[in-house]
Amino acid sequence: MKVCLTCDHRFASCDWTCPRCGWTPATHDTWPVFAPDSTEDDDGISPEAFAALARLEADHFWFRARNRLLVWAIRTYFPAATSFLEVGCGTGFVLAGIGAALPRLALAGTEVKNAGLAFARTRLPNVPLLQTDARRLPFADEFDVVGAFDVLEHIEDDETALRQLFQVTRPHGGIVLTVPEHPALWSVVDERSFHWRRYRRSELVGKVERAGFRVIRTTSFVCALLPLVWLSRARQNRRGFDAGGEFRMSRVVNAMLERILDVERMLIRAGASLPVGASLLLVARRDA
């Protein structure tokens, strides 16, 4: 079901023109634009940063390992799902990976920045993409699974965003979230990444439950690498922000770190809930 962001009317249609008030979103490139003021705000990833991400994601151990963890979570906890929305899809790397691994899913993606959607469109030429703010999504009861991967920390009012995730999820569907964990790891990297917070597990669970979901799984990840993350962040706090510092490494080191995170995923698959880590995974259901 679509939702008109002007009059809140809910409707089923092949286009975005509201049958009640006649409002139609503007279009940029090939996607509708629902939050035109937000896409140009200087409060998030720059066009240059999106370009850098698009170059790095496919080979960097963290992005590759996280993708495999997310595919596992969707496949395990929502085996009957046929539709998936990623909120804050960025350059489309995660959404493309989910589509390749789970071809049964009808995909869609939203992103607040047109600069990110430009890269996502090259990776996802046939997937519906929308420019919109996560705090005001133009859907209701529409998707079996909704994902937001390292997105909530960028939103000051994250509880409004979580209520929007609840709105767009179908009854008996659910959400998969990842966020940076542990406020003690806060550093200049978080500040320059426009983060509002790093989460404690209890904080994220409480906010998700207040939005209406029932949490069914949480686990930390990037557990074994936590000392390296801490050292890297402490170094940047002392010496100043280095935008590419955490991405520069040899292929051998990159491959070794990826294998370590693969072992963590095996433990999670076996039922372990890792108690500490640089990131946190949460899965929750929307009951009827």
Phi, psi and omega per residue, in radians:
M1 nan 2.336 3.084
K2 -1.584 2.722 3.138
V3 -2.222 2.196 3.048
C4 -1.292 2.163 -3.117
L5 -1.424 -0.004 3.058
T6 -1.657 -0.824 -3.084
C7 -2.060 0.015 3.111
D8 1.197 0.229 3.090
H9 -1.219 2.415 3.092
R10 -1.783 2.361 -3.042
F11 -2.693 2.734 3.043
A12 -1.913 2.159 -3.080
S13 -2.812 2.776 3.096
C14 -1.445 -0.203 3.077
D15 -2.242 -3.087 -3.013
W16 -1.783 0.136 3.106
T17 -1.299 2.140 -3.106
C18 -1.236 2.186 3.139
P19 -1.249 -0.256 3.133
R20 -1.547 -0.933 -3.034
C21 -1.865 -0.184 3.096
G22 1.448 0.050 -3.114
W23 -1.207 2.437 3.087
T24 -2.299 2.278 3.112
P25 -1.184 2.624 3.011
A26 -1.168 2.911 3.133
T27 -2.140 2.406 3.020
H28 -2.156 2.148 -3.059
D29 1.021 -1.945 -3.109
T30 -2.017 0.154 -3.052
W31 -2.169 2.633 3.064
P32 -1.294 2.592 -3.091
V33 -2.010 2.014 -3.090
F34 -1.816 -0.302 -3.124
A35 -2.357 1.200 -3.030
P36 -1.059 -0.554 3.137
D37 -1.209 -0.582 -3.059
S38 -1.297 -0.514 -3.029
T39 -1.188 -0.400 -3.125
E40 -1.812 -0.037 3.137
D41 -1.051 2.468 3.107
D42 -1.566 1.088 -3.063
D43 -2.431 0.580 -3.125
G44 -2.963 -2.771 -3.066
I45 -1.141 2.324 -3.137
S46 -1.402 2.832 3.055
P47 -0.960 -0.655 3.133
E48 -1.156 -0.639 3.118
A49 -1.201 -0.667 3.057
F50 -1.049 -0.723 3.126
A51 -1.092 -0.727 3.109
A52 -1.122 -0.755 3.102
L53 -1.047 -0.780 -3.112
A54 -1.051 -0.568 3.110
R55 -1.311 -0.575 -2.957
L56 -1.609 -0.567 -2.911
E57 -0.997 -0.760 -3.000
A58 -1.115 -0.412 -3.080
D59 -1.952 -0.228 -3.033
H60 -1.414 2.370 -3.005
F61 -1.006 -0.709 -3.041
W62 -1.176 -0.784 3.139
F63 -1.142 -0.721 -3.121
R64 -1.159 -0.798 -3.125
A65 -1.183 -0.694 3.108
R66 -1.102 -0.705 3.109
N67 -1.002 -0.763 -3.128
R68 -1.156 -0.628 3.091
L69 -1.139 -0.726 -3.120
L70 -1.177 -0.743 3.097
V71 -1.046 -0.763 3.104
W72 -1.042 -0.779 -3.095
A73 -1.109 -0.760 3.136
I74 -1.143 -0.789 -3.120
R75 -1.130 -0.654 -3.064
T76 -1.333 -0.814 -2.984
Y77 -1.658 -0.258 3.139
F78 -2.378 1.052 -3.028
P79 -1.148 -0.405 -3.122
A80 -1.663 0.024 -3.074
A81 -1.094 2.498 3.076
T82 -2.144 -0.110 3.138
S83 -2.441 2.563 -3.073
F84 -2.544 2.304 3.049
L85 -2.045 2.265 2.976
E86 -1.809 2.111 3.086
V87 -1.619 2.136 -3.052
G88 1.393 0.928 -2.994
C89 -1.350 -0.123 3.069
G90 0.995 -2.195 -3.109
T91 -1.470 -0.023 3.121
G92 1.529 0.100 -3.089
F93 -1.098 -0.809 -3.122
V94 -1.183 -0.803 -3.084
L95 -1.091 -0.693 3.088
A96 -1.133 -0.678 3.120
G97 -1.163 -0.702 3.095
I98 -1.136 -0.734 3.125
G99 -1.091 -0.687 3.134
A100 -1.197 -0.663 -3.099
A101 -1.427 -0.506 -3.073
L102 -2.249 1.254 -3.029
P103 -1.146 -0.225 3.105
R104 -1.229 -0.325 -3.047
L105 -1.421 2.294 2.915
A106 -1.414 2.082 -2.990
L107 -1.716 2.681 2.938
A108 -2.646 2.725 -3.139
G109 -2.499 2.543 3.010
T110 -2.137 2.663 3.101
E111 -2.739 2.456 -3.085
V112 -1.374 -0.400 -3.053
K113 -1.850 2.183 3.076
N114 -1.053 -0.549 3.141
A115 -1.077 -0.652 3.071
G116 -1.220 -0.734 -3.121
L117 -1.107 -0.504 3.111
A118 -1.079 -0.696 3.082
F119 -1.295 -0.681 3.122
A120 -1.054 -0.673 -3.126
R121 -1.085 -0.623 3.131
T122 -1.187 -0.556 3.125
R123 -1.468 -0.421 -3.006
L124 -2.315 1.179 -3.010
P125 -1.121 -0.396 -3.063
N126 -2.009 0.219 -3.110
V127 -1.732 2.337 3.052
P128 -1.072 2.180 3.100
L129 -2.147 2.509 -3.112
L130 -2.375 2.439 2.965
Q131 -1.582 2.048 3.132
T132 -2.829 2.793 3.104
D133 -1.467 2.365 -3.139
A134 -1.103 -0.306 3.119
R135 -1.488 -0.033 -3.135
R136 -2.658 1.536 -3.054
L137 -1.748 2.440 -3.034
P138 -1.571 0.699 3.125
F139 -2.400 2.773 2.995
A140 -2.564 2.274 3.075
D141 0.899 0.796 -2.932
E142 -1.893 -0.578 -2.960
F143 -2.132 2.489 3.084
D144 -1.183 -0.700 -3.127
V145 -2.356 2.417 3.066
V146 -2.185 2.342 3.126
G147 -2.095 2.542 3.002
A148 -2.452 1.902 -2.941
F149 -1.973 1.850 -3.072
D150 0.982 0.897 -3.129
V151 -2.084 -0.777 -3.005
L152 -1.035 -0.547 -3.126
E153 -1.177 -0.284 3.107
H154 -1.497 -0.088 -3.016
I155 -1.974 2.079 -3.131
E156 -1.035 -0.858 3.136
D157 -1.655 1.260 -3.074
D158 -1.199 -0.426 3.138
E159 -1.223 -0.608 3.025
T160 -1.106 -0.741 3.104
A161 -1.067 -0.717 3.123
L162 -1.142 -0.644 3.066
R163 -1.135 -0.576 3.071
Q164 -1.197 -0.665 3.059
L165 -1.064 -0.693 3.088
F166 -1.089 -0.737 -3.111
Q167 -1.074 -0.714 -3.019
V168 -1.474 -0.222 -3.134
T169 -1.474 2.412 3.081
R170 -1.263 2.605 2.976
P171 -0.951 2.410 -3.064
H172 1.331 0.000 3.010
G173 -1.584 -2.765 -3.134
G174 -3.059 -3.035 -3.097
I175 -2.211 2.691 2.985
V176 -2.225 2.186 -3.081
L177 -2.196 2.573 2.845
T178 -2.279 2.514 3.122
V179 -2.527 2.753 2.995
P180 -1.240 2.458 -3.021
E181 -1.921 2.755 2.986
H182 1.275 1.768 3.059
P183 -0.957 -0.442 -3.140
A184 -1.140 -0.324 3.109
L185 -1.532 0.032 -3.125
W186 -0.978 2.353 -3.074
S187 -2.643 -3.134 3.077
V188 -1.058 -0.452 3.087
V189 -1.095 -0.747 3.080
D190 -1.117 -0.741 -3.136
E191 -1.082 -0.780 -3.099
R192 -1.352 -0.232 3.057
S193 -1.617 0.090 3.121
F194 1.079 0.713 3.042
H195 -1.485 2.565 3.015
W196 -1.664 -0.411 -3.042
R197 -2.903 2.800 2.764
R198 -1.934 2.535 -2.933
Y199 -1.705 2.493 2.752
R200 -1.475 2.616 -3.110
R201 -1.029 -0.774 -3.115
S202 -1.088 -0.603 3.125
E203 -1.134 -0.840 -3.114
L204 -1.143 -0.769 3.129
V205 -1.029 -0.799 -3.132
G206 -1.058 -0.748 -3.130
K207 -1.187 -0.694 3.116
V208 -1.137 -0.734 3.131
E209 -1.181 -0.652 3.093
R210 -1.147 -0.463 3.083
A211 -1.287 -0.241 3.083
G212 2.039 -0.084 -3.107
F213 -1.488 2.827 2.997
R214 -1.949 2.020 -3.094
V215 -1.288 2.277 -3.128
I216 -2.044 -0.248 3.108
R217 -2.797 2.343 2.946
T218 -2.380 2.542 3.005
T219 -2.777 2.547 2.956
S220 -1.340 2.796 2.915
F221 -2.566 3.070 -2.853
V222 0.981 0.854 -3.096
C223 -1.438 -0.921 -3.087
A224 -1.143 -0.434 -3.109
L225 -1.620 0.085 -3.076
L226 -0.985 -0.736 3.095
P227 -1.065 -0.657 3.113
L228 -1.168 -0.695 3.100
V229 -1.083 -0.793 -3.130
W230 -1.072 -0.769 -3.141
L231 -1.118 -0.725 3.129
S232 -1.100 -0.770 -3.133
R233 -1.185 -0.697 3.117
A234 -1.107 -0.668 3.114
R235 -1.120 -0.739 -3.141
Q236 -1.217 -0.557 3.057
N237 -1.097 -0.649 -3.122
R238 -1.343 -0.745 -2.966
R239 -1.748 -0.168 -3.099
G240 1.797 2.781 -3.039
F241 -1.194 2.293 3.052
D242 -2.106 1.828 -2.972
A243 -0.995 -0.591 -3.114
G244 -1.852 0.174 -3.006
G245 -1.032 -0.706 -3.084
E246 -1.466 -0.025 3.138
F247 -1.833 -0.280 -3.097
R248 -1.503 2.024 3.099
M249 -2.868 2.821 3.126
S250 -1.275 2.829 3.099
R251 -1.099 -0.608 -3.137
V252 -1.146 -0.819 3.131
V253 -1.122 -0.739 3.123
N254 -1.022 -0.796 -3.141
A255 -1.143 -0.684 -3.141
M256 -1.127 -0.762 3.139
L257 -1.150 -0.619 3.099
E258 -1.127 -0.704 3.116
R259 -1.125 -0.649 3.106
I260 -1.081 -0.768 3.125
L261 -1.211 -0.501 3.043
D262 -1.138 -0.658 3.079
V263 -1.121 -0.721 3.078
E264 -1.020 -0.738 -3.141
R265 -1.107 -0.648 3.094
M266 -1.090 -0.700 3.107
L267 -1.145 -0.724 3.116
I268 -1.122 -0.755 3.094
R269 -1.035 -0.602 -3.130
A270 -1.339 -0.070 3.078
G271 1.946 -0.060 3.140
A272 -1.239 2.477 2.971
S273 -1.947 1.768 -3.052
L274 -1.150 2.301 -2.958
P275 -1.394 -0.440 -3.106
V276 -2.440 2.705 3.110
G277 3.067 3.017 3.110
A278 -1.405 -0.305 -3.119
S279 -2.355 2.825 -3.088
L280 -2.305 2.316 3.052
L281 -1.870 2.343 3.087
L282 -2.336 2.383 3.053
V283 -2.143 2.357 -3.126
A284 -2.525 2.706 3.126
R285 -1.945 2.649 2.928
R286 -1.787 1.877 3.127
D287 -1.283 2.869 -3.141
A288 -1.105 nan nan
